[in-house]
Amino acid sequence: MTQNSATQNSATQDSVTQNSVTEGTVCCSDHPAVWPIDRRRDRSSGASRSHSPLSALRSVVGSAAMLGAFVLGGCATTDPLETSASGARPPPVTSSAASPAGAIERSPIGSVAAGSGSGDASVDAAGGAAPNDRGTSVAGGAAFGGSAVGGRSLKVALLLPLGGFDQTAVIAKGMKQAAELALFDADRSDIQLIVKDDKGTPDGARIATEEAIKDGAEVILGPLFGRAAPGAAAAARASNVPVLSFSNDRTVAGNGVYILGFSPEQDADRVIAYAARNNKQRFAAMVPDDAYGTIIGAAFKSAVAKAGGTVVAFETYPAGANAMIGPSRRIVEAARSAEAAGAPIDAVFLPGGQDVLPQLGPLLTYSGFDAGKVKLIGSGAWEFSTLGSNDAFIGGWYPGPDPAGWRAFQAKFSKSFGQAPPRVASIAYDAMQLAIALSANAPGQRFTVANLTRSGGFSGVDGTMRLTADGIAERGLAILEVQKIGSHVVERPPATVGGSADATLAGNLDETLSGARLSGTPPRVN
């Protein structure tokens, strides 16, 4: 639909006349429990419509200077804050009950169950909603002072597993809201967000992608799960449309698919390299006995080899406190033996998350682990505020984005939607801002390989990110040190990843962090 006119053609299914706009919360009619809706009669036609209140969004659109418009040309972010109450790294996201065993998840999700084919809503910039059968669409519009760039409109598709009421759907709701917030922050009347429910499956993603491309989408944001990405990719390649998946599964990357999730491999590389520069050369590791453990265990060994170090001991552990006792004792015994031999272990790598570390820490302590002699190091899954409640982890190092970006994003999201975002929602916000940044190019030239993989990359809520030709998101990660409460930055992220940042996703990010986060989810590869 045309986004530049203040009054739109009510005969078009995707259009909403300005006089029908009311304030409420958008919801698919087949998911009334997801969001409250305000059903009113359209004054002109008498038809029942679902109207959604974007007053919360209106209250923050004018503060776009805080997060900054997504500007091309190497805009620098402000000096990040040093201290984090809970950290700024998207934790892993567990899959729904339908997820196959071993699926690994670390990604964002969005807002309402859209694209289900029964009574979905189309929302314009002023907040009106009208039923349609083509998924939810949101446009930044003239009601917020937006203006088209050269009259060239852009449609961006967002694919998420929005149906249902489980944790996956809740996270998906948060991701959709984050993408909407990015669009309203940009205040662009020429950009439309089309949201589709991909059902978390390859077939669902294929169908949603086909529909989105028919609707005119030039780029696909999502799916969330790696298992759904091949379905989206197959449909998108036929039309030369790139897919920016929220997955961190490298097996689905490449040939037009870019994964934006935080990869286990980069976690291991960053923390091991930092440890090696700080005189840690002899390593041991305890990794979970699952798909994530297989991937990050191999990454750990590779990272140690690249750093010129030595792997002295390597243990895996199944889930369950009793199953961790044996591996914990063996790691402690290996440390004692190495010390007695005059070649002590310098650091132990524990890439677990909030589901296992509160159990594993006391077991190590009980087995005689001496944190004063051996440094504990971990992955981005360490990013939860209560980790330091166990003394074994205090002083430990782990990789993650600089916390400053998350602080401001969390505060703004909470103000807009009345609730804290899932930690992974920032990836959706940054993905939408990336699409907005590249919209300045001519249609057909916006999302080329050259533009997506520009050497300077992009800078956003989660720091600097550069997409590679093989579909991987290289990220600039900080090193954080665990404190009794929270953590603090001991080494800032590199200023650039592969060059100077060409586009800034977020500007002045200096708000305080309230500490809310998505917690209790094991590290996974989705």
SELUM-746394 format. One record per residue (C-alpha): x, y, z. Coordinates in steps of 0.1 Angstrom, whole numbers, plus 5000, padded with zeros to 4 digits. Layout:
REM residues N
XYZ ...
//
This chain:
REM residues 526
500050005000 501050364995 502450515027 502950875017 499350995017 497751105049 494350955038 494550605024 492250415001 489850225024 488949994995 492449854996 492649565022 495949685036 494850045040 493350215069 491650555067 492850805092 489350865107 489250495118 492350525139 491850445176 494250365204 494650015216 496849715213 497049515181 496049155181 495148875157 491448795162 492248425166 494648505195 492548735217 494448635248 497748755234 496949125234 493849315245 492049475216 489549755212 486949655187 484949955173 482750015144 484250195114 482250515110 482150495072 481450125066 480249985099 482749695096 484249555128 487949635130 490749565155 492449895165 495749915183 497050175207 500550295198 500350585222 503350435240 505250435208 504150795202 505650895235 509050775225 509250855188 510151215196 513151085216 514850925186 517951125195 518450895224 518850585203 519750775172 518450735137 520250465118 522550695099 524950605071 528450745071 530350625102 528550785130 530250705163 528350575194 528850745227 531350625253 529850305268 529350265305 531650035324 529349865348 526549615342 524049505368 523149205347 525149235315 524349305279 524648975261 521548805245 521248475264 520248155247 516548105239 515047765244 512847625217 509247535220 508047185229 508047105192 511747175189 513846875180 516246755207 519646935206 518247235188 520347535199 518747865203 520048215207 517848475191 515148745194 511448735188 508448965185 504849075194 501548935182 500548615165 500548745129 500348585095 498048305107 495648365080 492548455101 491948815109 495548945111 495949325113 497549595093 498749885114 499550225099 501750485115 498950665133 497950345151 494950225132 494349855125 492249675099 491749305094 493549145065 494648795056 498248875046 500048925080 500549225101 502149535086 503549835104 504650155087 506450455099 504250735087 503351105082 501551115115 504951105132 506551355109 508251085087 509051165051 509850945021 513350925007 513051014971 509550864970 511050514970 509150294994 510549985011 508849675025 510649465051 509349115061 509648985096 509248605101 508648475136 506948175153 504248395168 501448135173 500747975207 501348075243 504647905252 507948085259 508848085222 505748285214 506448525243 509948585230 508548625195 506248895208 509149085222 511049065190 508149195169 507849485193 511549555190 511349575153 508349795155 510150025179 513050055155 510750155127 509050415148 512350545160 513450595124 510250795117 510150695080 506850705062 508250515032 509050195051 506549915059 507149615081 505249305071 505049045099 504348675091 503948375114 506448115102 505247855127 508847775135 509047515107 510647495073 507247475055 505847755076 508847975068 508647895031 504947985029 505448305049 508448405027 506548344995 503648555008 505948835020 507748844986 504348864968 503549154991 506649324979 509249255006 512849324995 514449165026 513448895051 514248935088 514048595104 513248315109 514248275145 515147905143 517847755121 515547465113 513147705096 515747895077 516147655048 512447695040 512748075039 515948055020 514547834993 511648074986 513848384989 516648274965 514148234937 513548614939 517048714949 515848834983 518348805012 517448635045 518748785078 518048495102 518048535139 519648195143 523248125154 523447795136 526347815111 525047525091 522247735076 524448035067 525548125032 524048144997 521848445006 521248355043 522948565070 522748455106 522648735132 522748525164 525748525187 527848225177 529547985202 532647995181 533148375185 532448335223 535348085226 537748275204 537248605222 537548475258 540448235251 542348505232 541948745261 542948485286 546048405266 547148775265 546848765303 549248485308 546848195307 548347915285 547247585301 543447525299 540847275310 537147265301 533847125313 531147145286 527547015285 526946685269 524646815242 524646975207 525747305221 528547145240 529746965209 530047295190 531547505217 533847225229 535347205194 535547585193 537347595226 540047345214 540447545182 540747875201 543347735225 545447605195 545247945178 546348115210 549347885213 547947725245 547547365257 544347175266 545246975297 541846835306 538446815289 535246685305 531646675294 528646655318 525046555313 522246765327 521446705364 523346785395 524246425403 525646375368 527946675373 529646535404 532046305385 533246555359 533646815386 535846595407 537946485376 538546855367 539646935402 541946625403 543446725370 544247075384 545846925415 547946675394 549046955371 550047175400 551946895416 553846825383 554947195382 552747275352 549547405367 546247465349 545747845344 542047855335 538947635333 536447705306 532747655317 530447755289 527247675308 524247905316 521847995344 520347645342 523547465353 526147715367 524347765401 524647385405 528047345390 529747615411 529047465445 530147115432 533447255421 533947425454 532947115474 535446915453 538247145463 538547385434 540647685443 539547995424 542548185438 544847965417 542747875386 540748135367 537248035356 536248165322 532948125303 530748205274 528048475268 525648245287 527348365319 525448695316 523048675345 523148905375 523248635403 526348445390 528548615415 526548475444 528848175442 532348275451 533948045426 532848265398 533848605412 536648745391 535748505362 535848635326 533248605298 532548765265 529548985256 528449305240 529349625259 526449675283 525750045274 523649975244 521349735262 520849975291 519250235269 517349995247 515849815277 514750145293 513150265260 511449935253 510049915288 508650275286 507050195252 505449865260 505149865298 507349555303 510949455300 512149315267 513448965263 517249015262 517448885227 514949145214 517949385206 518949165177 515549225161 515849605167 519349605151 518249395122 515349635114 517749935117 520149765093 517349735068 516450105073 520050205069 520350035035 516950175023 518750495011 519950294981 517850254950 515249974949 517049654937 520349794949 519649814986 520349454998 523149344975 525949124988 528249424986 526049645007 525249375033 528849275037 530449625037 533849615053 532849855081 529749675091 527149825113 527049945149 523949895170 522549815204 524749505207 527849675193 529549645160 528549375136 529849285102 528249035079 530648815059 530248675025 529648325039 526648455060 528248495094 527748795117 531148895131 530749085163 532849305185 532649165220 533849305253 535249105281 533349125314 534449025348 532048875373 531449065405 529448985437 526549155420 526549185382 529749235362 531949505348 533849555316 537549475318 538249505281 536049705257 535049565224 537249645194 536349975179 535749815146 535149465132 536849445098 537049825094 535250145106 531550115111 529650255081 526250275098 525250345133 522250155147 522150335180 523350665192 523350805227 522950495249 523550595285 520450495303 520550285335 519949905334 517049775355 518349425356 515449255339 516448985314 515348655299 516748395323 516748035331 517347925295 520247685285 522747785258 521647645225 522247675188 518947755170 
//
